[in-house]
């Protein structure tokens, strides 16, 4: 059975781009983030959206902050 990409894979692409721009392997990031290397790979390729705590750990390992913004936020400060 072929795996499908998940809808929220866009941040996996950002994660991969950050990792590559820093010259790191998935193993490097997994070790620092204290997650399984397969988890990093599945999120980067869009095969998994990943648990939020794992996604946060991975971005932190890449020295990158993430921000959760409500989709229906009415404040102008949330609009991108």
Secondary structure by P-SEA (a helix, b strand, c coil): cbbbbcccaaaaaaaaaaaaaacccaaaaaaaacccaaaaaaaaaccccccaaaaaaaaaaacbbbbbbbcccccccccc
